[in-house]
Amino acid sequence: MKAIQTPEARAKGGQIWPLSVAAYRALGEAGVIPENTELLYGQVYQKMSKSPLHSALVRRLLKLLRQIALPGRFVTSEQADYL
């Protein structure tokens, strides 16, 4: 099994400075950070788009889970629901 390694700074002598949520939001409002990013553990990452296969599998799983119909449970997804 491979261990996950923290990426090294690309610039020689460069440092990574973690961002707070407030700083991330302020930079986003100023247009410095693109909209398709997210802040995880103080670092900004570009979000990956969902593939058509991913979307199809999520819809299929939703359909299967809703057929179980457990009392007091509501099944939903973050993506648009076309079922």
Buried (B, 14 or more C-beta within 10 A) or exposed (E): EEEEEEEEEEEEEEEEEEBEEEBBEEBBEEEEBEEEBEBEEEBBEEEEEEEEEEBEEBBEEBEEBBEEEEEEEEBEEEEEEEE
